[in-house]
Amino acid sequence: MANPTTVTQTSTSVVDEAVRIAADNSRRSTQSAQAALQAGRKYFDHASQVNRDLFALYTAGLDAGLQTVIEVQNAALTSGQTLLDTSAGLTRDAFRRWADLARQAQATTVKTYQANAKLLDGYTNPA
């Protein structure tokens, strides 16, 4: 039969070994959980930075697009105004020339009428 002291020492060493194994497993589990948490934090931080960068890129592109549209509209308005000014200037110049010609024609008509009236008066009233 086994000696009670030997059995107690064997039982104690088995329990000690079981406690040591449990403690090691617990420590490894804790380290694994901390590593997973740290990896998750790094992933979250990286994903957040990528999202911020994408949003900054999106807003920069949108801003550039809006500026381009505004510049195109302003160019079209300026071009339209120039065309309108040119057209109005040409129309004003053409109307002025037509008015000058009409006045010359009126003056010529009046002079012709006066000359004809004088000529007719000379025929009807001999001197």
LUMFI-498266 format. One line per 8 residues: number of its first residue (from 1); their letters; for each residue x, y negated, z of C-alpha. Coordinates in steps of 0.05 Angstrom, whole numbers, plus 5000, padded with zeros to 4 digits. Layout:
NUM = A = X:Y:Z; ...
***
This chain:
1 = MANPTTVT = 5000:5000:5000; 5020:4929:4987; 5046:4886:5042; 4996:4830:5061; 5051:4778:5058; 5070:4799:4988; 4997:4798:4965; 4989:4729:4995
9 = QTSTSVVD = 5052:4703:4962; 5030:4733:4895; 4961:4704:4902; 4991:4636:4920; 5037:4638:4860; 4980:4658:4814; 4937:4602:4841; 4996:4553:4835
17 = EAVRIAAD = 5007:4575:4763; 4933:4567:4747; 4933:4498:4778; 4996:4479:4739; 4965:4504:4673; 4900:4467:4688; 4939:4404:4705; 4980:4410:4640
25 = NSRRSTQS = 4917:4421:4599; 4884:4362:4633; 4945:4318:4620; 4947:4340:4546; 4872:4327:4539; 4881:4258:4569; 4940:4243:4523; 4900:4268:4462
33 = AQAALQAG = 4841:4225:4481; 4886:4164:4490; 4919:4178:4423; 4851:4185:4389; 4827:4120:4422; 4890:4084:4401; 4883:4110:4329; 4810:4088:4329
41 = RKYFDHAS = 4830:4019:4353; 4883:4013:4299; 4833:4037:4246; 4781:3987:4271; 4832:3930:4271; 4856:3948:4202; 4784:3954:4175; 4766:3887:4206
49 = QVNRDLFA = 4827:3854:4173; 4809:3885:4106; 4738:3859:4112; 4763:3789:4130; 4810:3790:4071; 4755:3814:4024; 4708:3760:4049; 4762:3707:4040
57 = LYTAGLDA = 4774:3732:3969; 4699:3732:3954; 4689:3661:3980; 4751:3636:3943; 4724:3666:3878; 4655:3638:3890; 4685:3569:3905; 4727:3571:3841
65 = GLQTVIEV = 4666:3592:3801; 4623:3536:3829; 4678:3485:3815; 4683:3510:3744; 4608:3505:3733; 4607:3435:3761; 4666:3414:3717; 4631:3443:3655
73 = QNAALTSG = 4566:3406:3673; 4604:3341:3683; 4640:3350:3617; 4573:3363:3582; 4542:3302:3615; 4601:3259:3595; 4600:3286:3524; 4525:3275:3520
81 = QTLLDTSA = 4532:3204:3546; 4587:3190:3495; 4544:3218:3439; 4485:3176:3462; 4528:3114:3467; 4558:3127:3398; 4489:3141:3369; 4460:3079:3401
89 = GLTRDAFR = 4519:3038:3377; 4510:3063:3306; 4435:3052:3309; 4445:2982:3337; 4497:2967:3283; 4452:2994:3228; 4392:2955:3254; 4434:2891:3258
97 = RWADLARQ = 4457:2901:3186; 4386:2915:3164; 4361:2853:3201; 4416:2811:3168; 4396:2838:3099; 4322:2825:3114; 4338:2753:3134; 4380:2743:3071
105 = AQATTVKT = 4322:2771:3030; 4274:2725:3066; 4319:2665:3053; 4327:2684:2981; 4252:2693:2974; 4239:2625:3005; 4292:2592:2960; 4263:2627:2899
113 = YQANAKLL = 4193:2606:2918; 4215:2534:2929; 4253:2533:2862; 4193:2562:2826; 4146:2513:2860; 4192:2455:2840; 4196:2481:2770; 4121:2489:2766
121 = DGYTNPA = 4111:2420:2795; 4157:2393:2741; 4113:2424:2687; 4048:2400:2717; 4071:2329:2736; 4112:2300:2680; 4153:2242:2703
***
